[in-house]
Amino acid sequence: LQNGVDESHPGHPRYQQNCAACHGAEGAGNPALGAPRLNDDIWLYGGNQTTIENTLRHGRFGVMPAFNDRLDDAQIKLLIALLIR
């Protein structure tokens, strides 16, 4: 999302379904929910593939939910590709 929302990206539907409620449709975040911006180049825990995958699978400190039981490996990889493109 660093370069804006690409609705043609195959990860976009998963983002809208699982992430947009907290992080916003454009990735602007929501401080009231503790959801950081995703459309800038600032990463709280690191912006590499391994760290983002860990965040998606296991969540963060009870604020970011774990998606390991909701998303399969391919869906997680699509979200990572969308976020770090």
C-alpha positions as CSV (number, residue, x, y, z in Angstrom):
1,L,0.0,0.0,0.0
2,Q,3.0,2.2,0.1
3,N,2.3,3.4,-3.4
4,G,-1.4,3.7,-2.9
5,V,-4.1,1.2,-3.3
6,D,-3.9,-1.0,-6.4
7,E,-7.3,-2.5,-6.8
8,S,-6.0,-4.8,-9.6
9,H,-3.5,-6.5,-7.2
10,P,-4.6,-10.0,-6.4
11,G,-4.2,-9.3,-2.7
12,H,-6.6,-6.3,-2.7
13,P,-9.8,-8.3,-2.1
14,R,-8.2,-10.0,0.9
15,Y,-7.0,-6.7,2.3
16,Q,-10.5,-5.2,1.9
17,Q,-12.1,-8.2,3.6
18,N,-9.6,-8.7,6.5
19,C,-7.6,-5.5,7.0
20,A,-9.5,-2.4,5.8
21,A,-11.9,-2.3,8.8
22,C,-9.0,-1.3,11.1
23,H,-6.3,0.0,8.8
24,G,-8.7,1.8,6.3
25,A,-9.4,1.2,2.7
26,E,-6.4,3.4,1.7
27,G,-4.2,2.0,4.5
28,A,-4.3,5.3,6.5
29,G,-4.7,3.5,9.8
30,N,-6.9,4.3,12.8
31,P,-5.1,5.4,16.0
32,A,-8.2,4.9,18.1
33,L,-8.1,1.2,17.3
34,G,-4.3,1.0,17.6
35,A,-4.1,0.3,13.8
36,P,-1.0,1.9,12.3
37,R,-0.8,3.4,8.8
38,L,0.2,0.9,6.1
39,N,0.5,3.4,3.3
40,D,3.8,4.9,4.4
41,D,7.3,3.4,4.7
42,I,7.3,3.3,8.5
43,W,7.1,-0.2,10.0
44,L,6.7,-0.7,13.8
45,Y,8.2,-4.2,13.8
46,G,9.9,-4.3,10.4
47,G,8.8,-4.3,6.8
48,N,10.4,-7.4,5.6
49,Q,8.4,-10.5,4.4
50,T,9.2,-12.6,7.4
51,T,8.1,-10.0,10.0
52,I,4.9,-9.1,8.1
53,E,4.1,-12.8,7.8
54,N,4.7,-13.3,11.5
55,T,2.4,-10.3,12.3
56,L,-0.4,-11.7,10.0
57,R,-0.2,-15.2,11.4
58,H,0.2,-14.5,15.1
59,G,-1.0,-10.9,15.6
60,R,0.5,-8.3,17.8
61,F,0.0,-7.8,21.6
62,G,-3.7,-8.5,21.6
63,V,-4.4,-5.5,19.3
64,M,-3.7,-6.9,15.9
65,P,-5.6,-10.2,15.6
66,A,-4.0,-13.4,14.4
67,F,-5.1,-14.5,11.0
68,N,-3.4,-17.9,10.9
69,D,-6.8,-19.7,11.3
70,R,-8.6,-17.3,8.9
71,L,-6.2,-17.1,5.9
72,D,-4.4,-19.9,4.1
73,D,-0.7,-19.6,3.0
74,A,-1.5,-18.3,-0.4
75,Q,-3.8,-15.5,1.0
76,I,-1.1,-14.5,3.5
77,K,1.4,-14.3,0.7
78,L,-0.9,-12.2,-1.4
79,L,-1.3,-9.7,1.5
80,I,2.4,-9.5,2.0
81,A,2.9,-8.9,-1.7
82,L,0.3,-6.1,-1.6
83,L,1.9,-4.5,1.5
84,I,5.5,-4.5,0.4
85,R,5.3,-3.8,-3.3
